[in-house]
Amino acid sequence: MDYVDLGRRVRKQRKIRGWTQEMLAEKIGVSTSFIGHVERGTRKASLETLVALANTLEISVDYLLAASLEGEPLVPKDLNMRDNQRLAMQEIMATIQTHLMNWNKDDEDSKP
């Protein structure tokens, strides 16, 4: 399990929303110091907490766990990319996916 990557993803999504660690902690019912530990990868989050983070940040759990999941990568390994380039491409694709989900949600909300 890559807790450091998970923490980076939580921090990125929290900052995109302009939230402090305290605000996120309050929204999911944990302490501010626990959020700090999760973001640094020094504490493990329970499944319940991972789901709460995903729901609150409006992202998928698989996005949070992307570096720990096995299977088909979002960016094929046979592309001529360094690991950091592949990671950047995966982040871009995940961001697009998040925006598309929000776009679809907005479309559904605007239906009569």
C-alpha distances in whole Angstrom, upper triangle without the diagonal:
4,6,9,9,9,11,14,14,15,17,19,19,21,23,24,26,27,26,25,23,25,26,23,22,26,25,22,24,21,22,23,21,18,18,18,15,13,14,14,10,12,12,10,11,13,13,16,15,13,16,19,17,17,20,22,21,22,19,17,13,12,13,11,8,10,8,5,8,11,14,17,16,18,20,21,20,24,25,26,23,22,18,19,21,19,16,20,21,18,18,22,21,19,22,25,23,23,26,28,26,28,31,31,31,34,36,35,36,40,41,44
4,6,6,6,9,10,11,13,15,16,17,19,20,22,23,25,24,23,21,24,24,21,21,25,24,22,23,21,22,21,20,17,16,16,14,11,12,11,8,11,11,10,12,14,15,18,16,13,17,19,16,16,20,21,19,21,18,16,13,12,12,10,8,9,6,6,9,12,15,17,15,17,18,20,19,23,23,24,21,19,15,16,18,16,14,17,18,16,16,19,19,17,20,23,22,21,25,26,25,27,30,30,30,33,35,35,36,39,40,43
4,5,5,6,9,10,10,12,14,15,16,18,20,21,22,21,20,17,20,21,18,18,21,21,19,20,18,18,17,16,13,12,12,10,7,8,8,5,7,8,7,9,12,13,16,13,12,15,16,14,15,19,19,17,19,17,16,13,13,13,9,8,11,9,9,12,15,19,20,18,19,21,23,22,26,26,27,24,22,18,18,20,19,16,18,20,17,16,20,21,18,20,23,22,21,24,26,25,26,29,30,30,32,35,34,35,38,40,43
4,5,5,6,9,10,11,12,14,15,16,18,20,21,20,19,16,20,21,18,18,22,22,20,21,19,19,17,16,14,13,12,10,8,7,6,4,8,10,10,12,15,16,19,16,14,17,18,15,16,20,20,18,20,18,17,15,15,14,11,10,12,9,10,14,17,20,21,19,19,20,23,22,26,25,26,22,20,16,15,18,17,14,16,18,16,15,19,20,18,19,22,22,21,24,26,26,26,29,31,30,32,35,35,35,38,40,43
4,5,5,6,9,10,10,12,14,15,16,19,20,19,19,17,20,21,18,19,22,22,20,22,20,20,19,18,16,14,14,13,10,9,9,7,11,12,12,13,16,16,19,16,13,16,18,14,15,18,18,16,18,15,15,13,12,10,8,8,8,7,9,12,15,17,18,15,16,17,19,19,23,22,23,19,17,14,13,15,14,11,13,15,13,11,15,16,14,15,19,18,18,21,23,22,23,26,27,27,29,32,32,33,35,37,41
4,5,5,6,9,10,11,12,14,15,17,19,17,17,15,18,19,15,16,19,18,16,19,17,18,17,16,14,12,12,11,8,7,9,7,11,11,10,10,13,13,15,12,10,13,14,11,11,15,15,13,15,12,12,10,10,9,5,6,8,8,9,11,15,18,19,16,16,18,21,21,25,24,25,22,21,17,16,18,17,13,15,17,14,12,16,16,14,15,18,17,16,20,22,20,21,25,26,25,27,30,30,30,33,35,38
4,5,5,6,9,10,10,12,14,16,16,15,14,12,15,16,13,14,17,17,15,17,15,15,14,13,11,9,9,8,5,4,6,5,9,9,10,10,13,14,16,13,11,14,14,11,12,16,15,13,16,14,14,13,13,11,8,10,12,11,12,15,19,21,22,20,20,21,24,24,28,27,28,24,22,19,17,20,19,15,16,18,16,14,17,18,16,16,20,19,18,21,23,22,22,26,27,26,28,31,31,31,34,36,39
4,5,5,6,9,10,11,12,14,15,15,14,13,17,17,14,16,19,19,18,20,18,18,16,16,14,11,11,11,9,6,7,8,12,13,13,14,17,18,19,16,14,16,17,13,14,17,16,13,16,14,15,14,14,11,9,11,11,11,13,16,19,21,22,19,18,19,22,22,26,25,25,21,20,16,14,16,16,12,13,16,14,11,14,16,14,14,18,18,16,19,22,21,21,24,26,26,27,30,31,31,33,36,39
4,5,5,6,8,10,11,13,14,14,15,13,17,17,14,15,19,17,16,19,18,19,17,17,15,12,13,13,10,8,10,11,14,15,14,13,16,16,17,14,12,14,14,11,10,14,13,10,12,10,11,11,11,8,6,9,9,10,12,14,18,20,20,17,16,18,21,21,25,24,25,21,20,17,15,16,16,12,12,14,12,9,12,13,11,11,15,14,13,16,18,17,18,21,22,22,24,26,27,27,30,32,35
4,6,5,6,9,10,11,12,11,12,10,13,13,10,12,15,14,13,15,14,15,13,14,12,9,10,11,8,6,10,10,13,13,13,11,14,14,15,12,10,12,12,8,9,12,11,8,11,10,11,11,12,10,7,10,12,13,15,16,20,22,23,20,19,21,24,25,29,27,29,25,24,21,19,20,19,16,16,18,15,13,15,16,13,13,17,16,14,16,19,18,18,21,23,22,23,26,27,26,29,31,34
4,6,5,6,9,10,10,9,9,8,12,12,10,12,15,15,14,17,15,15,13,13,13,9,9,11,9,6,9,11,14,14,15,14,17,18,18,15,13,15,15,11,12,15,13,10,13,13,15,14,16,13,11,14,15,15,17,19,23,25,25,22,21,23,26,26,30,28,29,25,24,21,18,20,20,16,16,18,17,13,16,18,15,14,18,18,16,18,21,20,19,23,25,23,25,28,29,28,30,33,36
4,6,5,6,9,10,10,11,11,15,14,12,15,18,17,17,20,18,19,16,17,16,13,13,15,12,9,12,14,17,17,18,17,20,20,20,17,15,17,16,12,13,15,14,10,13,11,14,14,15,12,11,14,14,15,17,19,22,24,24,21,19,20,24,25,28,26,27,23,22,19,17,18,18,14,13,15,14,10,12,15,12,11,14,15,13,15,18,18,17,20,22,22,23,26,27,26,29,31,34
4,5,5,7,9,9,11,11,14,13,10,13,16,14,14,18,17,18,16,18,16,13,14,16,13,11,14,15,18,18,18,16,19,18,18,15,13,14,13,10,10,12,10,7,9,8,11,13,14,11,10,14,14,16,18,19,23,24,24,21,19,21,24,26,29,27,28,25,24,22,19,20,19,16,15,16,15,11,13,14,11,10,13,13,10,12,16,15,14,17,19,18,19,22,23,23,25,28,31
4,6,5,6,5,7,8,11,9,7,10,13,11,12,15,15,15,13,15,14,10,12,14,12,10,13,15,18,18,18,16,18,19,18,15,14,15,13,10,11,12,10,7,10,11,14,15,17,14,12,16,17,18,20,22,25,27,27,24,23,24,28,29,32,31,32,28,27,25,22,23,23,19,18,20,18,15,17,18,15,13,17,17,14,15,19,17,16,19,21,20,21,24,25,24,26,29,32
4,5,5,6,7,9,12,11,10,13,15,15,16,18,18,18,15,16,17,13,13,16,14,11,14,17,19,20,21,19,22,22,22,18,17,19,17,13,14,16,13,10,13,14,17,18,19,16,15,18,19,20,22,24,27,29,28,26,24,25,29,30,33,31,31,28,27,24,21,22,22,19,17,20,19,15,16,18,16,14,17,18,15,16,19,19,17,20,23,22,22,25,26,25,27,30,33
4,5,8,10,12,15,13,12,16,17,16,17,20,20,20,18,20,20,16,16,19,17,14,17,19,22,22,23,21,23,23,23,20,18,19,17,14,14,15,13,10,12,12,15,17,18,15,15,18,19,20,23,24,27,28,27,24,22,23,27,28,31,29,30,27,26,24,21,21,21,18,16,18,17,13,14,16,14,11,14,15,12,12,16,16,14,17,19,19,19,22,23,22,24,27,30
4,5,9,11,13,11,10,14,15,13,15,18,18,19,17,19,19,15,16,19,18,15,19,20,23,23,23,21,23,23,22,19,18,18,16,13,13,14,11,8,10,12,16,18,19,16,16,20,20,22,24,25,29,30,29,27,24,26,30,31,34,32,33,30,30,27,25,25,25,22,20,21,20,16,17,18,16,13,16,16,13,13,17,16,14,16,19,17,17,21,22,20,22,26,28
4,7,10,12,10,10,14,14,14,16,18,18,18,16,18,19,15,16,19,18,15,18,21,23,23,24,22,24,25,24,20,20,20,18,15,16,17,13,11,14,15,19,20,22,19,18,22,23,24,27,28,31,33,32,29,27,29,32,34,37,35,35,32,31,29,26,26,27,23,22,23,22,19,19,21,19,16,19,20,17,17,20,20,17,20,23,21,21,24,25,24,25,29,31
4,7,8,6,7,10,11,10,13,15,15,15,12,15,15,12,13,16,15,13,17,19,21,20,21,19,22,22,21,17,17,18,15,13,15,15,11,10,13,15,18,19,22,19,18,21,23,24,26,27,31,32,32,30,28,30,33,35,38,36,37,33,32,30,27,28,28,24,23,25,23,20,21,23,20,18,21,21,18,18,22,21,18,21,24,22,22,26,26,24,27,30,32
4,5,5,6,9,10,11,13,14,13,12,9,12,13,10,10,14,14,12,15,17,19,18,20,18,21,22,21,17,18,19,16,14,16,17,13,13,16,17,20,21,23,21,19,22,24,24,26,28,32,34,34,31,30,31,35,36,39,37,38,34,33,30,27,29,29,25,24,27,25,22,23,25,22,20,24,24,21,22,25,24,22,25,27,25,25,29,30,28,30,33,36
4,5,5,6,9,10,11,12,10,9,6,8,9,6,7,10,10,9,12,14,15,15,16,15,18,19,18,14,15,17,14,12,15,16,13,12,16,17,19,19,22,19,17,20,22,23,24,26,30,32,33,30,29,31,34,35,38,37,37,34,32,29,27,28,28,25,24,27,25,21,24,25,22,21,24,24,21,23,26,24,23,26,28,26,27,31,31,29,32,35,37
4,6,5,6,9,10,10,9,8,5,8,10,8,9,13,13,13,15,17,18,17,18,16,19,20,19,15,17,18,15,13,17,17,14,14,18,19,22,21,24,22,20,23,25,26,27,29,33,35,36,33,32,34,37,38,42,40,41,38,36,33,30,32,32,28,28,30,28,25,27,28,25,24,27,27,23,25,28,26,25,28,30,27,28,32,31,30,32,35,37
4,5,5,6,9,10,10,10,8,12,12,10,12,15,15,14,17,19,20,19,20,17,19,20,18,15,16,17,14,12,15,15,11,12,15,17,20,20,23,21,19,22,25,26,27,29,32,34,35,32,31,33,37,38,41,40,41,37,36,33,31,32,32,28,27,29,27,24,26,27,24,22,25,25,21,22,25,23,21,25,26,24,24,28,28,26,29,31,33
4,5,5,6,8,9,9,8,11,11,8,10,13,12,11,15,16,18,16,17,14,16,17,15,12,13,13,10,8,11,11,8,9,12,14,16,16,19,18,15,19,21,22,23,25,29,31,31,29,28,30,34,35,38,37,38,35,33,30,28,29,29,25,25,27,24,21,23,24,21,20,23,22,19,20,23,21,20,23,25,22,23,27,26,25,28,30,33
4,5,5,6,5,6,5,9,8,6,9,11,11,12,15,16,16,14,15,12,14,16,14,10,12,14,10,9,13,13,10,12,15,16,18,17,21,19,17,19,22,23,24,26,29,32,33,31,30,32,35,36,40,39,40,37,35,32,30,32,31,27,27,29,27,24,26,27,23,23,26,25,22,24,26,24,23,26,28,25,26,30,29,28,31,33,35
4,6,5,6,7,8,11,11,10,13,15,15,15,18,19,20,18,18,15,17,18,15,12,15,15,11,11,15,14,11,13,16,18,20,20,23,22,20,22,25,27,27,28,32,34,35,34,32,35,38,39,43,42,43,40,38,35,33,35,34,30,30,32,29,26,28,29,26,25,27,26,23,25,27,25,23,27,28,25,26,29,29,27,30,32,34
4,6,8,10,11,14,13,11,14,17,15,16,19,20,21,19,18,15,16,16,14,11,13,13,9,9,12,10,7,10,12,15,17,17,21,20,18,21,23,25,25,27,30,32,33,31,30,33,36,37,41,40,41,38,37,34,32,33,32,29,29,30,27,25,26,27,23,22,25,23,20,22,24,21,20,23,24,21,22,26,25,23,26,29,30
4,6,9,10,13,11,10,14,15,13,14,18,18,19,16,15,12,12,13,10,8,10,10,6,7,10,9,7,10,12,14,15,15,18,18,16,18,21,23,23,24,28,30,31,30,29,32,35,36,39,39,40,37,36,33,31,33,31,28,28,29,26,24,26,26,22,22,25,23,20,22,24,22,21,24,25,22,24,27,26,24,28,30,32
4,7,9,12,10,10,14,15,14,16,19,19,19,16,16,13,13,14,11,9,12,12,9,10,14,13,11,14,16,18,19,18,22,21,19,21,24,26,25,27,30,33,34,33,32,35,38,39,42,42,43,40,39,35,34,36,34,31,31,33,30,27,30,30,26,26,29,27,24,26,28,25,24,28,28,26,27,31,29,28,31,33,34
4,7,8,7,7,11,11,11,13,16,16,15,13,13,10,11,14,11,9,12,13,10,10,14,14,13,15,18,19,20,18,21,21,18,20,23,24,24,25,29,32,33,32,32,34,37,38,41,41,42,39,37,34,32,34,33,29,30,32,29,27,29,30,26,26,29,28,25,27,29,27,26,30,30,28,29,33,32,30,34,36,38
4,5,5,7,9,10,11,13,15,15,14,12,14,12,14,16,15,12,14,16,14,13,17,17,15,17,20,21,22,21,24,23,20,22,25,25,25,27,31,34,35,33,33,35,38,39,42,42,43,39,37,34,32,34,34,30,30,33,30,27,30,31,28,27,31,30,26,29,31,29,28,32,33,30,32,35,34,33,36,38,40
4,5,5,6,9,10,11,13,14,14,13,14,13,16,18,17,13,15,17,15,13,17,18,15,16,19,20,22,21,24,22,19,21,24,24,25,27,31,34,35,33,32,34,37,38,41,40,41,37,35,32,30,32,32,28,28,31,29,26,28,30,26,25,29,28,25,27,30,28,27,31,32,30,31,35,34,33,36,38,40
4,5,5,6,9,10,11,12,11,10,13,13,15,18,18,14,16,19,17,15,19,20,18,18,22,22,23,22,24,23,19,21,24,24,24,27,30,33,35,32,32,34,37,37,41,40,40,37,35,31,29,32,32,28,28,31,29,26,29,30,27,27,30,30,27,29,32,30,30,33,35,32,34,37,37,36,39,41,43
4,5,5,6,9,10,10,9,7,9,9,12,15,14,11,13,15,14,12,16,18,16,16,20,20,20,18,21,20,17,18,21,21,21,24,27,30,32,30,30,32,35,35,38,38,39,35,33,30,28,31,30,26,27,29,27,24,28,29,25,25,29,28,25,28,30,28,28,32,33,31,32,36,35,34,37,40,42
4,5,5,6,9,10,10,9,10,9,12,15,14,10,11,14,12,10,13,15,13,13,17,17,18,16,19,18,14,16,19,19,20,22,26,29,30,28,27,29,32,33,36,35,36,33,31,27,26,28,27,23,24,26,24,21,24,25,22,22,25,25,22,24,27,25,25,28,30,28,29,33,32,31,34,37,39
4,5,5,6,9,9,9,11,11,15,17,17,14,14,17,16,13,16,18,16,16,19,19,20,19,21,19,16,18,20,20,20,23,27,30,31,28,28,30,33,32,36,35,36,32,30,26,24,27,27,23,23,26,24,21,24,26,23,23,26,26,24,26,29,27,27,30,32,30,32,35,35,34,37,40,42
4,5,5,6,5,5,8,9,13,16,16,13,14,17,16,14,17,19,18,17,21,20,20,18,20,19,15,16,19,18,18,21,25,28,30,27,28,29,32,31,35,35,35,31,29,26,24,27,26,23,24,26,24,22,25,27,24,24,28,27,25,27,30,29,28,32,33,32,33,37,36,36,39,41,44
4,5,5,6,5,7,7,11,13,14,10,10,14,13,11,13,16,15,14,17,16,17,15,16,15,11,13,16,15,15,18,22,25,26,24,24,26,29,29,32,32,33,29,27,24,22,25,24,20,21,24,21,19,22,23,20,21,24,24,21,24,27,25,25,29,30,28,30,34,33,33,36,38,41
4,5,8,9,10,10,14,16,16,13,12,15,15,12,14,17,15,14,17,16,17,15,17,15,11,13,15,15,16,19,22,25,26,23,23,25,27,27,31,30,31,27,25,22,20,22,22,18,19,21,19,17,20,21,18,19,22,22,20,23,25,24,24,27,29,28,29,32,33,32,35,38,40
4,6,8,10,12,16,18,19,16,15,18,18,15,17,20,19,17,21,19,20,18,19,17,14,15,17,15,16,19,23,26,27,24,24,25,28,27,31,30,30,27,24,21,19,22,22,18,19,22,21,18,22,23,21,21,25,25,23,26,28,27,28,31,32,31,33,36,36,36,39,41,44
4,6,7,9,13,15,17,14,13,17,17,15,16,20,19,18,21,19,19,16,17,16,12,12,15,13,13,17,20,23,25,22,23,24,27,26,30,29,30,26,24,20,19,22,21,18,20,22,20,18,22,23,20,21,25,24,23,26,28,27,28,31,32,31,33,36,36,36,39,41,44
4,7,10,13,16,18,15,15,19,19,17,19,22,21,20,23,22,22,19,20,19,16,15,18,16,16,19,22,26,28,26,27,28,30,29,33,33,33,30,27,23,22,26,25,21,23,26,24,22,26,27,24,25,29,28,26,29,32,30,31,34,35,34,36,39,39,39,42,44,47
4,7,10,13,14,12,12,16,16,14,17,20,19,19,22,20,20,17,19,18,15,15,18,17,16,19,22,25,28,26,27,29,31,30,34,34,35,31,29,25,25,28,26,23,25,27,24,23,27,27,24,25,29,28,26,29,31,29,30,33,34,33,35,38,37,37,40,42,45
4,7,9,11,9,10,13,14,13,15,18,18,18,20,19,18,15,16,16,13,12,16,15,13,16,19,23,25,24,25,27,29,29,33,33,34,31,29,25,25,27,26,22,24,26,23,22,26,26,23,24,27,26,24,28,30,28,28,32,32,31,33,36,35,35,39,40,43
4,7,8,6,6,10,10,10,12,14,15,15,17,16,15,12,14,15,11,11,15,15,14,16,20,23,25,24,24,27,29,29,33,33,35,32,30,26,26,28,26,23,24,26,23,21,25,25,21,23,26,24,22,25,27,25,26,29,29,28,30,33,32,32,36,37,40
4,5,5,6,9,10,10,12,14,15,16,18,17,15,12,15,16,13,13,16,17,15,17,20,23,25,25,25,28,30,31,34,35,36,34,32,28,28,30,28,25,27,28,25,24,27,26,23,24,27,25,23,27,28,25,26,30,29,28,31,33,32,32,35,37,39
4,5,5,6,9,10,11,12,14,15,16,15,13,10,12,14,12,11,15,16,14,15,18,21,23,23,23,26,28,29,33,33,35,33,32,28,28,30,27,24,26,27,23,23,25,24,21,23,25,23,21,25,25,23,24,27,27,25,28,30,29,29,33,34,36
4,6,5,6,9,10,11,12,14,15,15,13,11,14,16,13,14,18,19,18,18,21,24,26,25,26,29,31,32,36,36,38,35,34,31,30,32,30,27,28,29,25,24,27,26,22,23,26,23,21,24,25,22,23,27,26,24,27,29,28,27,31,32,34
4,5,5,6,9,10,10,12,14,13,13,10,14,15,12,13,17,18,17,18,22,24,26,25,25,28,30,31,35,35,37,34,33,29,28,30,28,25,26,27,24,22,25,24,21,22,24,22,20,23,25,22,22,26,26,24,26,29,28,27,31,32,35
4,5,5,6,9,10,10,12,11,10,7,10,11,8,9,13,15,14,15,18,20,22,21,21,24,27,28,31,31,33,30,29,26,25,27,24,21,23,23,20,19,22,21,17,19,21,19,17,20,22,19,20,24,23,22,25,27,26,26,30,31,34
4,5,5,6,8,10,10,10,8,7,10,11,10,11,14,17,16,16,19,21,23,22,22,25,27,29,32,32,35,32,31,28,27,28,26,23,24,25,21,20,22,21,17,19,21,18,16,19,20,17,18,22,21,19,22,25,23,23,27,28,30
4,5,5,6,8,10,10,10,9,13,14,12,14,17,19,19,19,23,25,26,25,24,27,30,32,35,35,37,34,33,30,29,30,28,25,25,26,23,21,23,23,19,19,22,19,17,20,21,18,18,22,22,19,22,24,23,23,26,28,30
4,6,5,6,8,8,9,8,12,11,9,12,15,17,17,18,21,23,24,23,22,25,28,29,33,32,34,31,30,27,25,26,25,21,22,23,20,18,20,20,16,16,19,17,15,17,19,17,17,20,21,19,21,24,23,23,26,28,30
4,6,5,6,5,5,6,9,9,8,10,13,16,16,16,19,21,21,20,19,22,25,27,30,30,32,29,28,25,24,25,23,20,20,21,18,16,18,17,13,14,16,14,11,15,16,13,14,18,18,16,19,21,20,20,24,26,28
4,6,5,6,8,9,12,12,11,14,16,19,19,19,23,24,24,23,22,25,28,30,33,33,35,32,32,29,28,28,26,23,24,24,21,19,20,19,16,16,18,15,12,15,16,13,13,17,16,14,17,19,18,18,21,23,25
4,5,8,10,11,15,14,13,16,18,21,21,21,25,26,27,25,24,27,30,32,35,34,36,33,33,30,28,29,27,24,24,24,22,19,21,20,17,16,18,17,13,15,17,14,13,17,18,15,17,20,19,18,22,24,26
4,6,9,10,13,11,10,14,16,18,19,20,23,24,25,23,21,24,27,29,32,31,33,30,29,26,24,25,24,20,20,21,18,15,17,17,13,12,15,14,10,12,15,13,12,15,17,15,16,19,19,19,22,24,27
4,7,10,12,11,11,14,16,19,20,20,23,23,23,22,20,23,26,28,31,30,32,29,29,27,25,25,24,21,20,20,18,15,16,16,12,11,13,11,8,10,12,9,9,12,13,11,13,16,16,16,19,21,24
4,7,9,7,8,11,12,15,16,16,19,20,19,18,16,19,22,24,28,27,29,26,26,23,22,22,20,17,17,17,14,12,14,13,9,9,11,9,7,10,11,9,10,13,14,13,15,18,18,18,21,23,26
4,5,5,7,9,10,13,14,13,16,17,17,16,14,18,21,23,26,25,28,25,26,23,22,22,20,17,18,17,14,13,15,13,10,11,13,10,8,12,13,10,12,15,15,14,17,19,19,20,23,24,27
4,5,5,6,8,12,11,11,14,15,16,15,15,18,21,23,26,26,28,26,25,22,22,23,20,17,19,19,15,14,17,15,12,14,16,13,12,16,16,14,16,19,19,18,21,23,22,23,26,28,30
4,5,5,6,9,9,8,11,12,13,12,11,15,17,19,22,22,25,23,22,19,19,20,17,15,17,16,12,12,15,13,10,13,15,12,12,16,16,14,17,19,19,19,22,24,23,25,28,29,32
4,5,5,9,10,10,13,14,14,12,11,14,17,18,22,21,23,21,21,18,17,17,15,12,13,13,10,9,12,10,7,10,12,10,9,13,14,13,15,18,18,18,21,23,23,24,27,28,31
4,6,8,9,10,13,15,16,14,14,16,19,20,24,24,25,22,22,18,17,19,16,13,15,15,12,11,14,14,10,12,15,13,12,16,17,16,17,20,21,20,23,25,25,26,29,31,34
4,6,5,6,10,12,14,12,13,16,18,18,22,22,24,22,21,17,17,19,16,13,16,16,12,12,16,15,12,15,17,15,15,19,20,18,20,23,23,23,26,28,28,29,32,33,36
4,5,5,8,10,11,9,9,12,14,15,18,19,21,18,17,14,14,15,12,10,13,13,9,10,13,12,10,13,15,13,14,17,18,18,20,22,23,23,26,27,27,29,32,33,36
4,6,8,11,12,9,11,12,14,14,18,18,19,17,15,12,12,14,12,9,12,13,10,11,14,14,12,15,18,17,17,20,22,21,23,26,26,27,29,31,31,32,35,37,40
4,7,10,12,11,13,15,16,16,20,20,22,20,18,15,16,18,15,13,16,17,13,14,18,17,15,18,20,19,19,23,24,23,25,28,28,28,31,32,32,34,36,38,41
4,7,9,9,11,13,14,15,18,19,22,20,19,16,17,18,15,14,17,17,13,15,18,16,14,18,19,17,18,22,22,21,24,26,26,26,29,31,30,32,35,36,39
4,7,8,11,13,13,13,16,18,20,19,19,16,18,19,15,15,18,17,14,17,19,17,16,20,21,19,21,24,24,23,26,28,28,29,32,33,33,35,37,38,41
4,6,9,11,11,12,14,16,19,18,19,17,19,19,15,15,18,17,14,17,19,17,16,20,20,18,20,24,23,22,26,27,27,28,31,32,31,34,36,37,40
4,7,8,8,9,12,13,17,16,17,15,18,17,13,14,17,15,12,15,17,14,14,18,18,16,19,22,21,21,24,26,25,27,30,30,30,33,35,35,39
4,5,6,8,11,11,14,13,14,12,14,13,10,10,13,11,8,12,13,11,12,15,16,15,17,20,19,20,23,24,24,26,28,29,30,32,34,35,38
4,6,9,12,11,14,13,15,13,14,13,9,10,11,8,6,10,10,8,9,12,12,11,14,16,16,17,20,21,21,23,25,26,27,29,31,32,35
4,6,9,8,11,10,11,10,12,10,6,8,10,7,6,10,11,9,11,14,14,14,17,18,18,20,22,23,24,26,28,28,30,32,33,34,38
4,5,6,9,9,12,11,14,12,9,11,13,10,10,14,14,13,15,18,17,17,20,22,21,23,26,26,26,29,31,31,32,35,36,37,41
4,5,8,8,9,9,12,11,8,11,13,12,12,15,16,15,17,20,20,20,23,25,25,26,29,29,30,32,34,35,36,38,40,41,44
4,6,8,11,12,15,13,11,14,16,14,14,18,18,17,20,22,22,22,25,27,26,28,31,31,32,34,36,36,38,40,42,42,46
4,6,9,11,13,10,9,12,13,11,13,16,16,15,18,20,20,21,24,25,25,27,29,29,30,33,34,35,36,39,40,41,45
4,7,10,12,10,9,13,14,12,14,17,17,17,20,22,22,23,26,27,27,29,32,32,33,35,37,37,39,41,42,44,47
4,6,8,6,6,10,10,10,12,14,15,15,18,19,20,21,24,25,25,27,29,30,31,33,35,36,38,39,41,42,46
4,6,5,6,9,10,11,12,14,15,17,18,20,21,22,24,26,27,29,30,31,33,35,36,37,39,41,42,44,48
4,5,5,6,9,10,10,12,14,15,16,18,20,21,22,24,26,27,29,30,31,33,34,36,37,39,41,42,46
4,5,5,6,9,10,11,12,14,15,16,18,20,21,23,24,26,27,28,30,31,33,35,36,37,39,41,45
4,5,5,6,9,10,11,12,14,15,17,18,20,21,22,24,26,27,29,30,31,33,35,36,37,39,43
4,5,5,6,9,10,10,12,14,15,16,18,20,21,22,24,25,27,28,30,31,33,34,36,38,41
4,5,5,6,9,10,10,12,14,15,16,18,20,21,23,24,26,27,29,30,31,33,35,37,40
4,5,5,6,9,10,11,12,14,15,17,18,20,21,22,24,26,27,29,30,31,33,35,39
4,5,5,6,9,10,11,12,14,15,16,18,20,21,22,24,26,27,29,30,32,33,37
4,5,5,6,9,10,10,12,14,15,16,18,20,21,22,24,25,27,28,30,32,36
4,5,5,6,9,10,10,12,14,15,17,18,20,21,22,24,26,27,29,31,34
4,5,5,6,9,10,11,12,14,15,16,18,20,21,22,24,26,27,29,33
4,5,5,6,9,10,10,12,14,15,16,18,20,21,22,24,26,27,31
4,5,5,6,9,10,11,12,14,15,16,18,20,21,22,24,26,30
4,5,5,6,9,10,11,12,14,15,16,18,20,21,23,25,28
4,5,5,6,9,10,10,12,14,15,16,18,20,21,23,27
4,5,5,6,9,10,10,12,14,15,17,18,20,22,25
4,5,5,6,9,10,11,12,14,15,16,18,20,24
4,5,5,6,9,10,10,12,14,15,16,19,22
4,5,5,6,8,10,10,12,14,15,17,21
4,5,5,6,9,10,11,12,14,16,19
4,5,5,6,9,10,10,12,15,18
4,5,5,6,9,10,11,13,17
4,5,5,6,9,10,11,15
4,5,5,6,9,10,14
4,5,5,6,9,12
4,5,5,7,10
4,5,5,9
4,6,8
4,6
4
